[in-house]
Amino acid sequence: MAAKYSSKINKIRSFALILVFAGIIIMYLGLFFQSSPLLMTLFMLLGFLAIIGSTVTYFWIGMLSTKTVQVMCPNCERTTKVLGRVDACMYCDEPLTMDKSLEGKEFDEAYNHKKK
């Protein structure tokens, strides 16, 4: 059974999207505490902070994706971005590497971490 890989950029974008929805849900939960202004304000602020966190995350990944290397995926033949030594195609999740010493080896995201 083949393992399912995902592009690092897509993972970070998904995390930011989850933060947006979590922030909205947290703020909605604050409406149930209208009788307690302190609790309602706390939930509204926490939800607002989650949405601000998602905005910062989207900005950060946007800046990061401008520094990536664009390559042609050998599987789906679409242009995709590679972030780090190993990554997956953004469209078909094909494992990709820019490091010639890793070609033919089993895909492992640990190759992106510096060894101590």
C-alpha positions, 0 to 999 in steps of 0.5 A: 500500500502506497503512503499518502504524502502531502505538500508542505505548503498545502499542509500549512494552508490547511492549518490556516484555514482550520484556524479561521473556522475555529475562530468563527466557532469560538466567537459563535460559542461566545454568543451562548454567554450573553448573560456574562459579558466577561465570558462572552468577551473572552470567547470573542477575543480568543476567536479574534486571535485565532483569525489573526493567527490564520492571517499571519500564517497565510501571510507567512506561507505566501512569503515562503512560497515565493522562495520555493523552487518550481519544478515539473512533476514527472507524474502529472506533468504540472508545475509545482513548488518544492520546499526543502530537500524533499516535498510532495507534488501539490496536485498528485502528491508524488514524492519529489526531491531536489537532492541527487543523493536522495533519488531512489531512496524511500520518501521521508520528511525527516530528510528536511531536518538538519542532523545534530 
